[in-house]
Amino acid sequence: MEQKDVVIRFDNVSFSYGDKVILKDSSFSVRKNSKITIMGQNGAGKSTIFKMIMGTLKPDKGNIFINQNLKIGIAEQMVPRHKLDLTIKQYFESAFDNTNFNIDKKIHEVLEAVHLEVPVTKLVKDLSGGQKSRLLLAYALIQNPDILLLDEPTNNLDIVGISHLILFLMEYTKTVIVISHDADFLNSFTDGVLNLDVHTKKVDQFVGNYYDVVQQIAAEIERQRLLNARIEKSIKDRFEKVNKLGGKSVAMRKLANKVRTDIEEDREKMVDVRKEDKTIPSFEIPAQHCPGEVMTINAVEVLKDGKPITKQVDYHLFRGDRLIIKGPNGIGKSTLLKSFLDKKGVKIADGVRIGYYSQDFSELDFNDTAFNALLAVMPEMDKSKMYAAAGRFMLSGEMLENKVESLSDGQKGLLCYARFMLQEPGILIMDEPSNHINFRHLPVIAKAIDQYKGVLIIVSHNEEFVSQIKINQELDLESI
């Protein structure tokens, strides 16, 4: 690789959040105009690498070299909370330090590029999840970046939105670095992978499309295991010889000492086998016992041409019913789910507990600890039960002591599922429940949702995920 083609280089970079080591003497480089995926376990530090590229975080050790003549733009996972009350025009204006007199033309161009049709006077907070995802990409593009960073860009996008994004990235001529758990999406445009291992704290670089690299990593793991197995067998055989040699003579003792020295040298040759992503074990979401009719939906509000319209419907949900709500981005699915929480247009039986998974984790208090987030939903306090539930979702005791905001988005998602286990809800309302979750965990989560015996109301554009859940009722907001 010619040095002039390198736009980003990490040289022996180490970084820690307090006692938590994220990177340890890691090195990698990114070529100009390449399409790179960063993969790794939840909480491994993928988003941290983005922050270091952006310069908002500095390495504890080592050096980061970035071509200073190149501009970097980032499309984050979620719109920052302090910008939600801005209009779309004000949001784009915030991307520039100085007044941009050509801003209206630029806004029109980037909104067209991401296929988003909304008035610029609309508040950012009033956009749907899918519209916000497109807006985040447009926000990065309006800065005309030479290096484009995308953090989970397919979250909340429908099939049409993902298709547009794939086509855009395939035609994009500049450098792109993507974090995503959507394997099919990544495979459509990736030409290289940076794999961050949460155990070794290293970044390994691979060339090839996403599926090729996954196979390369699996082959490397197997090679390392075989190498270690051969060394271990050799060590065992020589230990047996040393024991037989004993101390029968000076020569024998010298030979035994030499064998011991050789054994120690071979131990040092054993490689640290890369640990694959752990998958959460099977779990159950217990359902609160709710006899009779649990929930009635009488009216729903949808957005037609940007205007709210109330439609009368008639849905009666009993224990075990599963309702999927469908419709394109921008029709108001997320808003509708939130209105159910406020009992708008619905009747919910007395005393029914509602579990809620939102796109932006608005049900969590980011300033409180993860420990309290779990404790708050338990019908009866039982700390041993709480720690057991957290452990199933790879949330350690140390993580529970930290504020929710310090968790990665993947860990926040797993925290929500731990809450459902402890809450034992009578109704589960789930808005894109596969968002932010490592793809290895998704079959386990889908099985738990499928086996849930309460009332389920779900919105999801992830067809593969939904196909694993038996649905018996459907509400299509576009056809009512």
N, C-alpha and C positions, 0 to 999 in steps of 0.2 A: 504493500500500500504506500503510494507516494505521499510524503508529508504534506505537500501542497493541497491534496485532496481532502485532508482531515479538517473537519470544522469543529469537532469537540474531542478532547482527549482528557481522560482521567489517569493520572500517574500516581500509583500507590496511595490512593485516597482512603483515609479512615474518617469515620464520623460516628458520633454517639449522641443519643438523647439521654443525658445523665449517665446512668449505669447501663443503659440499653445500647449495645453496639449494633449499628446498622451496616456499616461497611468497614472492612479491615484490609488495608493494603490492596485495594482493588484498582485494576487498570483496565481500560478499554478505550476504543476510539470509534468515532462515527464519521463516515465519508460524506462528502458533499453530494446532495441529491439522492441519498439512499433512503429507503423506507424500512425503518427499524422498529421492532417490537421489544418492549421490556416485559419479561415474564418473571413470575416468582410468587411465593406464597402470600396469603393475606398477612399484612403487617411486616413483610420483609423489607420494605423501604422503597418501593417503586416510585411513589409520589415524592419521597425525599430526594431521589435523584433528580427529578424535575426541578425541585426547589433549588438544588445546588447548581443546576444548569442556568436557572433564571437569576442566580446570585442572591436569593433571599436567605440561603443558608451557606455557610462557609465550612470547608473541611477542617477537621481537627489536625490532620496531618496529610501530607501529600499536596499535589497541585492539580488544578483544573485549568486547562487551556482551551479557550473558545475564541474563534476568529472574531476580532473586535469590529471588523467591517460588516459583520452580518447581524441582522436584527432577529430577535427571538420573539415568537408569539405563542401563548399558551391558551388552550381551551380546557378549563378546569372541569371537574365533575359536576360542580354545582355553582350557581351564581352566589357570590359573597352576600351574606345576609344584609350588610349595610348598603347594598346596591339594589335591593329588591323594590324599594319605594321610588326608584328613579323611573322616568319614562324611558322608552327604548332609545330615543334620541340622546337623552342625557347619559344613558348607559354607554353608548358609543363614544360620546364626547369625553367620558372619563378615561378613555384609552390614550388620550393625548395630553401632554403637559401644557401645550399652548392652544389657543383658539385655532381651529381648523376651518378655514373659510369655504372649503369644498366638501364639508361633511355630509350634506344632504345627498350629493351625487354618490359619494363613497358608500353611504348607508344603503342606498338603493342597489348598488352593485353587489355588495356582500350578501344582502338579504336574498337577492335573486340567485346568487351562487349556491346558497344553502337551501333554496326552495322554501323560504319563509315569507308568507304574505300576511303582514300585520301592520296596522297604523303605527307610526313612530311616536304618537302621543299616548299610546297604551302603556300602562305601568308594567314593569318587568314581572312583578309578583302575580299579575293576572294572566300570565301565559301558562299554558299547559306544560307538563313535564317534557314532552317531546319538542314543543316550541322552544323551551329554555335550552335544550340540548343543541338545537340548531343555532340559537342566538349565541351560545358560548363559542361555537365554531366561527360564526360571523364576526364576533368580537376579536378573535385572534386574527382573522383574515384582514380586517380593516387596517391593521397595523402593517400590512404588506410584509410579513416575516419571511426571512430566508430559511429559518428553522422553525417548523411548526410542531408544537408539543400538544398531544391529545390525550387527555386522561379520561378513560372510559367513555368514549364519544357515542357509543351506541345505546347507552342507558336511556330508557324512556322513548326511544325512537320506534315507530312502527316499521313494517316491512318496507314500505315505500321510502321512508326516511333513510333506512339502512342502505337500500339500493342506491339512492342518490349519493350517500356518503362514500360508498365503495367506488362508484364511478368517478366521483370528485378526486379521491385519493389516487386512483389509477392514472388519472390525467394530470395530477399535480406534479410539477416539474422540479420542485425544491425538496429540501430535506424534511422528512417527517419522522417523528418518534412517537410511538403509540403505546399506551397502557390499556389493556383490555382483557376481559375474561371470555370474550366471544371468539371461540376458536375458528369457526367458519369465516367470520368477518376478517380476522387477522390473516388467514391463509390466502385471502383473495388478492392481497397487494404486498405482503411482507417479502423482503429479500434478505433479511438478517434478523437475528435475535440476540438480545442481551439477557442472559438468565441470571437473576439475583437469587442466591440461595440463602434462606433465613438461618440455616445452621452454620454454614462455613463463612458467611458474611462476605462472600466473594461474588464477582460478576464474571461469568464466562461468555465469550463471544462466539457466535455461530453464524455461518453463511447458509442461506437457503430459505425456502418458504417455511411457514410455521409448522406444518405437519412433518416436513423433513427433519426439522430441528428437534422436534419432540422425539422422533425416532432415534436421532443421533444421541440425544441425552440418555435415552433408555439403553442404547447400546454401550455407551460409556460407563453407565452405572454397572451393567453386567460385566464389562471388562474389568472394572475395578474390583468387583466382588470376587471374580475368578482369580485375579492376581493375589488378593488377600488370602483366599482359601488355599492357594498353593503355598504361600509363605507360612501360613498357620500350620499346615500339614508338615512342612519341612521342619519347623520349629519343634513340633510335637515329637517327630521322629528323633531329632537330635537330643531332646531332653531325655528320652528313654535311653539313648546311648550313653549320655553323661552319667545317668544313674547306675548303669551297668559298669561303667569304668571305675566309679568310686575312687578310692584312694589307695589302690593296691601298690602303687609305686610312684616315684617322683615323676617319671615320664608320663604315667597315666594321669596324674594330677595336672601336669602342664597341658596335656592334650584336652582334658576336661575343661580347663580354664579357657583354652583357645575356642572350644566349641561354644562355651557360654558367651564369649566376646562376639563370635560370629552371629549367635542368636540375637543379641542386642542390636547389632548392626542391621540385621534383617528386619527386626521390629520397626526400626526407623524408616525402612523402605516401604512399609505398609502405607497405602494411601488412605486419605480421609474419603470414604465413600460418600458421594453426594446423596443426601436423603431426599427422596421424592416427597412431593406434597402429601402430608397426612390428610386423610379424609375423615370427617367427623363420623362417629359411629351412629348406627340407627337410633332414632329417638321417637318418642311419642308426645303429641300435644294433647293432654287430657282435656276432655270437654266437660264443661259445667252441665249438670243435669237440668234440662229445661223442658218440662212436659208441655204438650200443646203447641199452639202457634207461637213461634219465637219472634217473628218479625213480619210486618206487612209494609209493602212499598206502594203508596198511593199515587205519588207524583214525583217526577224527576225534572230537573232543569237542565236544558242543553243549550249549546251555543250554535246559532245558525247565522252565518254571515257576521259573526262577532257579537250578536245580540242574544241575551238570555231569553229562552222561551220555555215555559212550563208545560209539560205534557202529563196527562193523566195515564197512569198505568195500574195494573192490579196483580201484584205478586205476593203470594202467601208462602212464607218460608218456615219449615218445621225442622226439627233436629235431623241432621243428616243431609239436608238440601245443599246443593252447590250451585251458585249463580255466577256466571261469567258475564261481565259487562264489556261490550265491544263498541268500537267506533274509532275513527281516525284521530290522529293528534289534533288537539285544539277544539274538540267537540265538548269537552268538559267532564271527562271521566273522573279525574282526580278531585275536581271540585265537588262532584256528586258524592264520592265516597266520604269526603269531609262533611258534607251536609247530613249524611246518615249519622255521623257521630253527634251532630247537634240535633238529631231527631227531626230534621226538616223533611216533610213529605213521607215520613215513616212512622210506624208505631212499633215500639219494642216492648216486649213483656217486662214486667217489673223485676228488678234485681239481676238482670242478665249482664254479665261482664263481657266487655268488648275488647278484643285484641286487635291492634291496628299496626300495619306495616306500611309506612309512607315512603314516597320516593326520596324525600329529603331528611328523613329521620326527625320530623318535627314533633313526634310524640316523645322524643327523648329530651331531657334537660342537659344541654351540653356543658353547663357549668357545675353539674353535680357529678358525683363519682359513679362509676359503673356498678359498684356495690349497692348504692342507694337506688339505682335504676332497677335493679333486680328486686330489692327488698320492697319497693313501692307497690309492686303488682301482686304480691303474695297475699292470698286470703288470710293465711295464718303464718306468722313469722317462724321460719325454721332455717337457721343458718347452715346447718349441715346439708340440708336439701338444696339450698341455694348454691353452695360451693360445688356440690355434685353436678348440678345443672350447668354451671359455668364451665366446669372442667370438660364436660361433653362437647362444648363448643370451643375448646382450646383457649379459654379465657382464664389465665392464671390468677392466683391470689394477688400478685403484684399488679396486674392489669386492673383488677377490680378496685384497687385503691386510687387509681388515677381518674381524672375527669374524663367524661365521655368524649369531649372534644379532642383528647389526645389519642384516641383509638383511630386506626385506619377505618375507611368506610366499610371495608370487608368485615372488620371486627365489630363495627357498629351493627351491621346486618346480623351477624351471629349473636350479638347481645340481644337483639329483638327476638330471635328464636328461643333463646334461653328464657326470656321473659314469658313467652307463650307457654312454655313448659310449666313455669311456676304459677302463672296466672290462672290456668285452667279456664279459658274463656268459653262462653256460650255461643258467641259470634266471633268469627275471624274476618276482618276486613283487610284485604291485602292489595296494595297498589304497587305493581311490578315487584313481586316478592323475590325474583331472581336477580334483581339489580344489586351490584356491588359484591355478589357472592362468587367465590372461586368455583369454576365449572366442575371441579371434582366433588364439591359438596352438593351440587344441585340435584342429582338423582336421590340422594338421601333425604333432602328437604322435600322434594316432590312426593316421595313415598309417605313421609310424615303428614303432609297436608292431605294426601289422598285418604289416609287412614283416620284422619280427624273426624270425630262423630258429631260435632256441632254444626252450626250454620256457617257456610263459607261463602263470602262474596269476594270475587277476585277480578282484577284488571291486569292483563299481561299481554305483551306483544311477543313473548318468547313462546312460539308455537310448540317447540320440542318439550319445553318444561310443562306447558299446559296439557299436552297429550298424555302425560303420565298421571293426570288427575281426572277422575271420573266426574264429569259435569252433567247435571240433569236439568238445568234451566239456563236460559240465555236472554240477555237484554241488549239489543243492538240499538244504540242511541241514534244511529243514522237513519234507521228505518221506521222509527215511531212517529 
